[in-house]
């Protein structure tokens, strides 16, 4: 009912062209049938396969109008006003003559108020007709409606399997409904049906496939990717202070209504030495909080056309909000958002778009930003209020190095109890987590070449033969650590 009123308001505002981007074509057609009745106007539907047909009274198609130019000429010449639903019309707007005919109809609207409604999955409005056009978005189902959809699909499955009943874990219906937020009625119903049909049950194990399918429905470009495997914090050695910080904020972030006086956490920056676990920590946040992880590729945002880069960013951020609650990971942000003067101002506009979103977003999207060189970033990006804290990921200390060696030995099916971890931790001083892993990998290769099990000697040999980054680029690493000592919070 509200959508019918909104469309009628648009039409009374003398808007000749309406664009609706949607996959729910049948829903739009039914909506306009109600609008046509309320407005006492004839309603026509046109597609390249079914020509033009009046559908408020179900007349036969007019096959002589199967071509867009013939249709538009008829509308322009018709003295009687009407509503014309044009399905998948976007390919024809590459033709200058078609665009001109649409503009002629729009200009004549004051004399004959015909309304053209363009319905497509995606629709770019040509600049010639943009000022005569309004966009209309279909409303999304409420939380209560989504719960009802899940329950309806459960009843439908049970009806088709009378000997069985749908098994549901405690709280799963509300949780699944919350994870379906942002989808259309049709898509939400389909994903709920898939979750139930798989095994006749609704369990928390269904949530990950649902979120993956939801992301596939929402993703529009290559700038945003869904990270399917989020690391557990058991795979991250050390970082105790960061872990405590995150645990303290987990319940508030996931709460439907935060406690009085506590705002949901907004995000953190992870700065540090390369290879010390910044990216793994960003992934682990999503794993510990049990929410989806989306990765924003800064390089994929950029487009040669003016304004398209900012549009790509807005669409990526919009997708993240629909996926909420989630973690949005921007890796090496200085490569994507460092402000310069050599790109026609694009990087500054991208930065402005991101800053506005960071300040105004309402959805629970936690920003996990990693950087190698914070001095390339503008200060307005990293001030408190936009990000909650800046953590520094330093080279691991001896105790953390022992933990990391143990993790990577166990990952490869080897008991670390057979190794002198105190010794390897001592001789690997200055190694990053990534360099420790590679030393373990190299030791396994050496042992495999001899057809033997890996030994402590293999591991020690690989460590002493390696020159870590802290040695190869000692001056830069020392300068970074000195800079961060009084400006950031250590993760340990």
N, C-alpha and C positions, 0 to 999 in steps of 0.2 A: 504493500500500500504506500509506504513512504517513497519507494522508487518511482511509482506512478506519479505521485505528486511532484517529485523533483523534476521529472521529465516534462510534465505539463508547465512547470514554472519556466524551464528552459525555452519551451515553445512560445509561451506568452511573452518572453523577453525578446522575441523576434530573432531567435538564432536560427539561421537557415540550414546550417550544417552541423551534425552531431557525430562525433567519433566515439565508438565503443570498442576497446581492445579486450577481447575475451575469447575463451574457448567454449563458453556456454551459449552457443548460438540458439538452441531451442528455448532457453530461458529468456533471452532477449526478445525473441519473437512473441512469446506468450505475454511478456510485459507490455509490448507495444500494442498487442491486441486489446489489452485493458485500456491503454492510453487512447486508442482510436475510438473505442466505445464512449469513453468519458468526454472526448473532444468532438465527437460526432464528425469524424473525418475518415475518409476511405484509407485503407492500409494496403500497400503493395509490397511484394517481396520480389527481388530480382537477383538472379545468379546467372552465370554464363552457361550453366547446364540446364536450368529450368525456365529461362527467359523471365518475363514479367507476369506476375499473377496477383490478382486482388485476393487477399486472404482473410479480411474481416467478414466476408460473406462467401468465401470459398468458390470463386469463379475459376474457369479454365485458364491455363496460361496463354499469353499472347505471344506466339512463337516468332512473330515478325520482329519482336524486340529482344532477341537473344544477344544482340550486339550492344555494347555500352553506348555507342554514339547514337544509335536509334532510340534507346531508352531516354537519354538525356534530352534529345531533341523533342521527344514526345512530352516530357515533363515541362520543358521550357514553353512549349506551345499550349499546354493544357490550361484553360482559364479557371479550372476548378482546383482548389487547394487539396493537398493530400500528404500522406506520410509514405516515404519510399525507403524500404530497408534494402540496402545494397550489400550483398554478401561477398566477402573476399574481393572487394573492388580495387584494392591497393595496386595490383600490377598495372592497371590501366592508366594510372595517374602519371606514368612516365611519358604519356602522349600529350603534347602541348594542346592539341585540339580538344581532347577530353577535359583537361584542366580548365580551358577557356569556357567550355559549355557549363561545367560546374559553377564557375564564377558568374556566368550569365544568369543562372538560376538563382544564385545567392543575391545578385544585384536586383533581381526582379521580385524579391521576397516581399517587399512593401506593397507591391501591386497584387501578386498571387503568392500567398504564404505556403509554398511547398517546402517540406522539410526532408532533406536527404540524410539518412542515417547510415554511416559506414560501419559495418560490423566485420571485424577481422581479428586474427590473433595478434597482429602488429600493424600499426598504421602510421606512416610518416606523412604529415600534412604538408603539401607543397606550399611554399611561401606566398604564392599568388592568392591562395584562399584561406590563409591562416587566420586573418582578422575576422572572418565570417564563421569561424569554427569554434565549437565548444566540445570538450571531452567529458564523457560521463563514465563513471566507474560503478560497476555493480557492487552492492554491499556484500560483505563476507558474513558467513554464519556466526552467530554469537557463541559464547562458551556453552550456554544451555542447549543451543541447537546442536552443537557438535556432540555433546553427551547423548542427546536424543538420536543422532545418526548412528553412533556406535551401538547403542542399545537396539535400534531398529535392525541393524545388520546382524546382530547376535540372534535376535528373534527369527530373522529370515533364515539364518543358517540352521537353527534348531528346528524350524518347520520343515526344512528339507531333509533333516536327519532325525526323525521322530524318536529313534531309539537312543539318541545321545542328547546331552545338554552341554552348552558351552561352558568350559571351565574358565573362571576368571580369578586372577590373583587380587588380593586386597588393594584397593586404590587404583587399579590399572585402568578402569574406564575413564576416570577423571584425568589421569595422567596422559592416556592416549588422546583424549579429546583436546587437552592442552597442547599436545604436540602437533595436532592437526590444524591449529589456529593459523590463519592466513591463507588457507586453501578455499577454493570454491566448494559449494555443496556437492557437486558432482565428483570432484577430485577427493574430497574428504571421505565420501561414501565409498569410493573405489578402494582407497588405501585401508579403510576400516575393514572392508570385505576381504581384502587380501590377507590382513593380519589374522582374521578368524579362520578363513578357509584353509590356511596352511595345515593346521593341526586341530581345529575345533576348539581352540583355547586362546585366551588373551592373557599373555604373561609379559613380564618386563623384558624378556628376550625379544619380543616383537618390536620394541621401540626403535632399536637401531635400524632395522630394515625399513621401517616406516619413515624415519628421518632421512635415510638415504634416498628413498623414492620421492619424498617431499622435495628434497633439494633438486633432484633431477627435473621435477616439474617447474621449479622456480628459476633455475639457472638460465641466464639469457646470453652470457658471453663467457669468454675464457679468462676473465680477470679474477673470478672467484672460483675456488675449488673446494670440494668437500673432502676433508681428511678422514678416511675411513678407519684408520688405526691410530687411536690416541694413546700415548704412552702412559703407563702407570708410574707413579712417583717412586715405586720400588726400583725402577730402572734408572733413577737419577741419584747419583751419589752426592751426599752432603746437602747443601742448600737448606739447612734446617730453619734459618730465619724466614726464608721465603715460604717454606711449607707451613710454618706457624701462621704467618700473615694470611695465607690463603684459607687455612682451616678456620680462622677466626671470622672470615667473611663469607664462607660458603652458605650458611643458612640464610643470611640476609639476602644474598644474591638470588637464591632460589625461591625465596618466599613470595607468595602472591601479593602480600601487603607487608612491606618492611616494618619492623618495630618502630615506634615513635622515636624521633630524634636520630634515626640511622638511615642515611641514604645508601642505596645499593652501590657497591664498588663499581668504578667506571673503567679502570684499566691500569696497567703498569707498563713501564719500559724496562727491558732487560738489556743492559749495556755490558760489554765485557770483551775479554780476550777470545779471539777466534778459536772455535773447537772446544770451548769449555762448557757447553750445554745450554746455551741460550734458547736455541730452537727446540731442543728436547723438553726444556722446562715449559715453553709456551704450549707445546702439545700436551704435556702432562696436566696442565691446569684443567683442560677439558675432560681428561680422563678421570681426574679426582672429583671434579664437580658433576660428572655424569651428564654432560651436555655436548651438543655437536660442536665440532671445530671446523671453522671456515678459514681458508687461507686466501688472502688478497695478494695477487701478483701485481706489483706496481708497474712492471714493464708492460704487461698486457693491457693496462688502462689506456696507454697513449695511442692516439689516432691522428692521422694527418689532417683530418677535417676540423675546422675551428668549432669548438664547443662540444665535439663528440667525446673527447677525453673526460670532461667533467660529467657528461651524461653517463658514460660508462661507470664512473665512480658512484654517482647517485643511484644507479640501478643496482650496483653491487651492495651498497649500504642498505638499500631498501630490501634486498633479498635477505641480508643478515638480520634485519629487524623482524622479518616474517619468520625466520628460523629461530628466533629468540624463545627461551633463553639459550644463548650460545656464546662461544668464544670466537672473536674475530682476530686472527693472527696476521700481522703485517711484518714480514721478515725483511731485515735490512732496509728499514724505512728510509734511510738517508738516500738510497739509490732511487727511490720513487718520488720523494717529496722535497729533496734539496732545492731550495729556491735559487734560480739563476735568471739571467737576462738574455740568454741565447735561444730561447724557445718561444718567443713571441708572447710571453706572459702566461703560457699554459700551466707551468708548475706553480705559479702564484695563484691562479684560479683554482687549481686542484687543491692546493693547501687551504684556500679559503672555504672550499666546499667541505673538506674534511673537518676543519675547525668548527664550522657552523653545526655540522652534524654532531660532533663531540659535545658541544655545549647544549644542544637542544634535544637530543634523542631521549625518548621516554622508555623505549623497549630495553629489556635486560640483555644488552650486548656488551660483553666484557672485552675490552681491547687489550690484546697482548702484542706489544710492539718490541721488536728486537733491533738493535743498532750496533754497529762496530765503531762508528765515528760520530759521536753526538754533536761535535762542534760544527758539523755540516748542517745541522738542523736549526730552524728558526726558534727563538726562545718562546714564542707564543704557543708552539705545539706542545712543549713539555712542562709548562707551568702547572702548579697544583690547581685542581679543579677540572682540568681536562684529563690529566692522568693523576692517579692517586700517589704513585711512588716511582722512583727510579732505583732499580736494583743493579748492583755491579756483580757480575759473575767473574770471579778471579780464577787464577790458576789453582787447582785443588791442592789442599795441604796434604801432609803425609797420611793422616787418617782417612781422608776422602779418597786418596789414591788407592789405598788398600781396599776400600769398598768397591771402587770402580774395577780394579783387577778381579775381584771376586765375582762381580756381576758378569763380566765378559767371559770368564772361565766357565761359570755355570751355564751361561747361554749356549756354550759349545759342548755341553755334556761332560765337563771335567770338574772334579771336586777340588776346590781351591785349598782344601786341607792338606794336600800333598805339596803345596808350594810355601816357601818362606815369604809371606806377603810383607812382613816388616822389611825384609831386605830389598824386594823389588820396589817397594814404596820409597825407600831411601835412594836407590840408584836412579829412580825416575823423577827426581826433583826437577821442577820446571816443565813437566809434561802436562799437556791438556788432556781432557777426557777423551777427545778424538784420537790423540796420539797414543794414549794408553791402549785404546781398542785396536789400533793398527799394529802396535807391538805384539799384542796377543794374536792377532790374525797372522802376522808374519811368522811367529813361533809355530803356529799350527801348520803353516805351509812347509816350513823347514822340516818339521817332524814327519809330515806326510810324504815328503820327497824321499825320506829314508825308510818309509813304511814302518814307522815307530810311533808310539804315543808321545805326545808333547811332554817335555820335561822342564823342570825349573831352569836347567842350563840353557835350553832353547830360549826361554823367555828372557833370561838375564842377557844373553848374547844379543838379542834384538834390541833390547833397551839401550845398552851401551853403544851400539852401532848407529843409533839414531840421534840426530841433532834436532831438538824440538824448536818450535817457532820462537820460544822465549830466548833461545840462543841465536838463531839465524837473524831475527829482527829484534835484538835485545833493546836497542835504543827506543824504537817505537813502542814496544810493549811496556818498557819501564816508564815512558812518558805517560801512557794511558793509565797505568796503575797509579801513578803519582797524582794525576789530575782527578781521578775518581775517589781517591782516599778521603777527601774532605767534602765531596759534593754528592755522593751517592750512599745508598744503604747496602752494605755487603749481604749477599745471600746466605752466608754462613755466620 
